[in-house]
Amino acid sequence: MTIVLGVTQGIGVLLLIPLLGLAGLDVGAERGSLSVLGIDLDIGLSITTAMTLFFGVIATHAALRYQRDVLVARIQHGFTLGLRNQLSQAISTTRWDALIGQRLSYIHHVYTQEAERAGQIATLIAQYVSSLVVCGVYILIAFGVSWSMTLAAATCGVVMYAGIRRLNRLSYQRGVEGRTHRERAFNHLSELLGGMKTIKSYNAESLHESRLKQTSKEAGDAQVRFRKTMAAAALYYEIAAALSVIALFVLAVYFLRLEVMGFIVLLLIFARLAPLIKDLSQRYQQILNFLPSYVCVEALSVSLNSAAEEGVDTAQDNASSPERAISLTEVDYAYPSQPDESVLHRFSLTLPCGTVTALIGPSGAGKTTVADLFSGLLSPLAGRLLIDDEPLESPGSSNWRRSVGYVTQEAFLFNDSIRNNLLWAKPDATETELLAALKAASAEGFVRVLPAGLDTCVGDRGERLSGGERQRISIARALLRRPSLLILDEITSSLDSDNERQVAQAIVQLKDQVTVLVITHRSGLLACADYIAHLHNGRVISYTKTTGCETLADIC
């Protein structure tokens, strides 16, 4: 299509020659004929036919240009979507220990802003190629009219390009600066929104506002500097083009002695070429300026893919179902960001099936790391995860994680209805299954009295529910997938005693149905435990069997 566009535009210019001849001007050829490469083409055009052809060619060119612009938009969308899909896949398959080592705000920034800018490179390249083809067609036509003048014009073009190379390098540097400043501005915005409650409590709004304004200004200044670079290039090209026209005029009139109309046609062609060459230069500078965004997206994809999980099983019916016990034996673990600081050393813990095990210990003892190892989010550096005394071949694989329900202290809920928050864990769950999961989590009662029941929107991160209600919805979501292991990590640390009793009762109701690992310091949940393991400095220093509790009265 680009070639056809160039050809139609060139033919439109070439048809000006017979039109001028038919109008009575001396163009160096018979009336109604064309002269190309010194060959007279007698095509016997009338002025009406010539004008009709001219209009038809221009209309065809306009229609093709419309189709090209639509195609270019689709190409840009497809390219941007491809980059984002590439990042999405990399994020989804990256090991958890590698993912938590990344700044989430940086990933968010690259996915939303830099991928969008990188996608525009596809449009710029398409436009660059299109302009290049049109230039080529014009040059061929000009060569047919006067090869000597065309060579002279080409020489001027080469000289003009040589003088602009430094500005091209500056365009890339401005792109790097802009990407860095945009990243800083995005990070500051993320911190401002994420820590707004703390910021307001310290009355520090003005400080963070000034930081955000400063980083936003720096990002804008970088864009202005690039625009100045482009403006300088445009200024250079316009002055150089004017000097080239003067030089070509002198060459044509005083040395080559071209006929006036031949010179006018060449001048028209060169007048069309000058803005095209300027456009080529600007497109190239924009590509260089956007290139750091593409490099950034690719670098993040490579970094995440280098830490991709191995042996991910996408089958839905391979979840493990232990019957006796789930165990970690002689496990060592250290995070990749701090490989010399061991979190667990020769750690062993067994969770008998159908029981509740409480894991206690001071902050930093490694409790959450133990939970992540049991869930399969992390893989031990040494030791094994055993299911009924059989080692799990790939502890980090997705088939085991489908057997695990994991509820964290934050109790993250989507800004959607309770129904859709539950269906996120099991999309094909029936109404009966949803209500059964809510009942098992002691959440059915408060959900039934809500104005819209299951279809009540919980708000951003579940802000329309109390802390205890959010936790019980999270437990119900975990139970909906019928897990073999349910992990509850400090889920009552920010709850009052009433909500803690409700969560504890939910745990009591799960006994003999699912194996539960509870990480807690609260006595209400410890009362539910069949076993209590005390973790200190990466090792279990005591392991106690308790009498456990059976009812809410036992907890109270």
PyMOL commands that set and color helices and strands:
alter all, ss='L'
color gray80, all
select helices_A, chain A and resi 2-14+16-22+47-93+96-99+104-145+147-162+165-194+196-201+205-256+260-305+367-375+398-401+418-423+431-440+444-448+453-455+460-462+467-480+497-509+523-526+552-555
alter helices_A, ss='H'
color red, helices_A
select strands_A, chain A and resi 33-36+39-42+325-333+344-352+356-360+382-387+390-391+404-407+485-489+515-519+531-536+539-545
alter strands_A, ss='S'
color yellow, strands_A
deselect
rebuild
show_as cartoon
